Amino acid sequence: MTGPAAARGLEAGRVLVRGLHPGTVGDVVKAAAGRIGLDPALLSGHSLRAGLATAAAAQGAQLHQIMK
């Protein structure tokens, strides 16, 4: 696999080829949490990763698969 793992977003209707800044995901998570009434201080970009790992394990994924 080459290039950024995640595109930065849309600019004029196209996906940018630059990768995300490390803090961007956390900023998006915190902003979304605030919009739905959650305390943004309790969440981070890591919350998505932890939630995905928990959900994958609950569905029977093997640890080596989750860690990829």
Buried (B, 14 or more C-beta within 10 A) or exposed (E): EEEEEEBBEEEEEEEEEEEBEEEBBBBBBBEEBEEEEEEBEEBBBEBBEEEEBEEBEEEEBEEEEBEE
